[in-house]
Amino acid sequence: MIYYATLGKEVETMNRDQFFNQVDAAIENGDSKLIRKLIFIARKNSWKDSEQKLMNFQKMKGLSQPLEIERLKSLDPERVERIKSRYYNGESIKSLAISFGIKASLLRVLAAKWIIEDKNLPITNNMDEEKFQEANKKQINIRLNEENLKKLVEVYNYWKTKGNFKFLDNDSTDPKIFNSEVSFSKFILETSLNNLYIDMENEKQIDYLAEWVAEIRVKNKDIKSSWDKLKDSKVETWNLKIKELNQYIESINELEKKNLFKRATEELSQVNEDFFEIIWPIALNRSHFIPDKQNDHSSTNLKISRLKSIYGNN
């Protein structure tokens, strides 16, 4: 029996068979809002056959809407200019998304739009995110030596006969990656970059947290007193000061850990309690190697002292 889908939470919790029925119902009903909702859910669950079926119907009936274009039009022009200035000065999409409270996917569309405008290419109402992204692609030429080229060919031929390829937790059955050795290499490179990017993001967040620890250990007087007993000796020798080290770590955990967790959830992306608990000891250890920063007051006192030593009190 075919039944019509709703836009409630029950749609998102359906199993695959139930969802297939909803797809048929949505196509029969022709509700454009519902179809867009189901496309999102299909994409989220990697149900590519349902996604393609819905998109084909959407295209056939002319239900497709340039959603990203409409969202771009709604942005304040002055705000867009500030984003553009910071983007061209090298700030990342992710950082801008956090700063301006705009989805990274929309900012990527916006950045691609600027590139299209810079190249004097036309922007039409039918230009969707996929076309924007296509315009933002860059070609890189990579030459392999003979030995690595032979390895590539052998790996490609082996997995092509298998029909699927698992690499760095990405299990792909998309036949397009076996169209050629180039498409296969592209898949390997992009999958590797995605994993490296995730690793980089994790490292950056650990760095931020370590720097915050280094800040609070001198600002909080109760923590500073235990830190002062350690900071003048090399970290490698701290095994001789276990009591002082434990006292220092306990004081941070008790006095500032909760505050730093709150700050991390507010200023860093995708940080929850489980993630924080994993990176906390890593960041704490990394902070040991960050030198204390002089505050403005101590810097001013040093400048006054140098002036007096050179010119006296006159």
N, C-alpha and C positions, 0 to 999 in steps of 0.2 A: 504494500500500500504506500502510495506517495503522499507525503504530508508537507505542508509549507513550513519553512524555517522561520524562526524569530530572530531578533537581534540580541537576545539575552545571553547570559553566561552559559546556558545549557548548550548552545551551539558549539562553544569552545571546548566543552568537555565530552563531546561525542566521540565514539570510536570511528574507525575508518568506514565500516559498512553503513553506519547511520549517517555519516557525513556524505557518502555517495548518494544516498536517498535525498538528502537535503539539496545537493547540487542539481539533481534532476528536477526537484520541486521548484528551485529558484529559476532554472531555465524555463520551465513551463510557465511560471508566473511572470518572469521578465522584469523583476524588481531590481533596478540598477543599484540602489543602495545596498540591498541584500547581497547582490552578486559581488560587489566590491568587498563586502565583509567576508564572504566565503573565500574569495581569492586570497585575502590576507591570511585566513586561517589555514588554507591549503598550503600556502607558501611557508608558513611557520612550521607546519608538520611535515614538509617535504613530500606532500602528496601531489607530485608533478602532473599526473594524468588528470586529476580533478582541476588543478590550476589551469592547465592548458585548455581543457574543455570549457571552463568558464570564460577564459580570455577570448577563445575563438567565438563564443556566442556574443560576448560583449562587443567584439570588433564587428561581427556580422550585423548586429542590430544598431550599431552606432551609439552604444551606451557608454563607451569609454570617455572619460573626462580628464582633461589636463589638470589633475589635482595639484601637482607641484607648481604649475604656472599660477594657479589661483592663489596658492599660499604665498608665493613670491610677491604677487601684486599687493597682498595685504600688509606686507612689512613696511614699517616707516622708512622712507627714503634716507633720512639722516642716520638712522640706525644701520641701514645697509652700507652706507658710505664708511661708517666707523669699522664695521666688520671687514669691508673690502680693504681698507687701509692696513688693518692689523694682519690680514691674510697675506697681502703682498709684502709685508715686512717680515714674513716667515713664520707667523703663528700657525699652529696646526688646527685642522678642522675640529678635532676633539676638544682642544682648549677653548676655541671660540664657542663651541656648542655649550660648554659649561658656563663660560662668562656671560653669554647673552641669553641662555635658557632656550635655545632653539635646537631642534633635532639635528644631529650630525648629517643625516641623510638629506635634509633640506639644504644645509650649508654646502654639501657636495654639489648639489644641483646649482646652487647660487654661484659657486666657484667656476663650474663648467660654463655657466651662462656668461660670466665675465670673459672667459677664454674665447667663447664664440663671438662675443662683441668685439674683442681685441682683434680678432681675425676678420672682422667685417662680414660674418656669416649671418644669414637671416634667421630670426627666431619666430616661429609660427605657433599658433594656438594648439597645433597637433603635436608639438614637440614635447614628449614625455621625459621622465627621468632617465629611461634607458638611452634615449637619443642624446640627452645631455652628457651622460657618462661616456657614450661612444665618442663624442666630440672631445672629451678630455683625455682620451687614451693617447699614450706616446709609444712610439716604436723604439726598441733598443736592439742593437745587433750584437749578438754574442757568437764568438767563434771558438769552437772546441778543438783541442789537439786531437790527433788521430786516435790515440789510445782511449780517450774519453768518448769520442764519437762512436767507436766500436762498442763500448759499453752501453751507450745510449740505444744504439740499434738493437743490441741483444736484449736489453731490458724491455724495450718497446715491443719487439716481436713476441716475447714470451707472454707479456700481459695482454697483448692484443688477442692472442689465441684463447686466453682465459675469459675475456669479455668483461672483466672488472678489475679494478686496481685500488688497493688500499695503501695510502701513504700518509704518514703522520696523523693517524686517526681520521683521515678523510677517506671514506670508502665510497668510490665513485663507480657507477655502472653506466654513466653517460657515454654513449658510443662516440660522441663528438671528440673526446680526448684521444681517440684512436684514429682520427681522420688522417693524421700524418705524424711524423716524428716531431714536427714543429709544435703541433697542438698538444702532443704528449709532454714535450718539454715545457710548454707554457703552463700546463696544469701543475707540473712539479715545481716550477719556479714560484707561481702564485700561492700554492699551498705552503711552500717553505716560507715565503714572505709573510703570509698570514700568521704562521706560528711564531716567527721571529718578532713580528710586530706585537703579538700578545706578550711575549717574553719581555720586550722592551717596555711596554706599558707597565707590567708588573715591577720591573726594576726601577722605573721612574717613581712609582708610588712608594716603593721602599725607600728611595732616596729622599723624597719629600718628608716621609715620616721620620727618617733618621735626622734630618735637619731640624725638624720640630722638637725632637728629643734634645738635640744639642742646644736649642734655644731655652727650653724650660729648665734645663738642669742648672743654668746660671741665674734664671729669673726667680725660680722658686728657692727661697732661702733654706728651707728644710732639706731639699734635694742637693743644693749646692754644698752644704756642709759635708755630706758624704762623698760628693764628687771631688771635692778639693783634696780628699785623702788618696785619690787614685790618679788624678790627671797628670801629676808631675812625674809619674813613673811610666815606663813603656808597657803597652798592653800585654806584650809577650811575658811580662814578669808578674802579671796580676794573679797568677796562681799562688804567689807568695802572700797575697793579700785577700784571701778568700772571704774573711770576715767583713772587710771594708767593701768588697765587691757585692756581696750578698746584701749588705745594708743599703748600698746605693740602688741596686735593682729593686729591692723591696720598697724603698721610698718612692721610686718612680711608679711602680705598679699601684701602690696605695694612693698616691696623691694626684697623679696626672694621667694615668692610663685611660680612664673613662673620658676625660676631657679630650685627649688626643683621638680617641675613637670617634667622638662626636664631630670633631673637626674634620677627620678623614671622610666621614659620611657626607659632610656638607661640601667639602672642597675637592674631593677626588671622586672619580666616576666608578660606579659599580662596586662599591665597598660595603659589604655586609659584615656581620659579626664573625662568621666562619672565616672569611677572607682575611679580616683584620687579625684574628688569632694566629693565622699562619705567618703573616708578614711581620707581626709585632716583634718576636725574638730576633728575626733577621735584621730589622731596622734598628733595634736596640743595640745589637752587636756592631752594626755599621756605624752607629753614632759615636762609638768609642774612638773612632779614627778621625772625627771631625774636630778641628781645633776650636776652642772657645772664641767667640767674636767679641771684640772690645765694644763696650757700649759708648754712647756719645759723651757721657760724663767723664769716663776714664780717658777718652781721647782728648777732651778739652783740658783736663788736668795735665796731661803729658805735654800738650802744646804750651801751656802756661809755664810749666817747669823748664822747658827748653828755652823759652824767651828769657826767663829770669837768669838762667845759667849763662846766656850770651850777653844780655844787655843789663843785667842787674834789675833792681826794683824801680829804676827811673823810667 
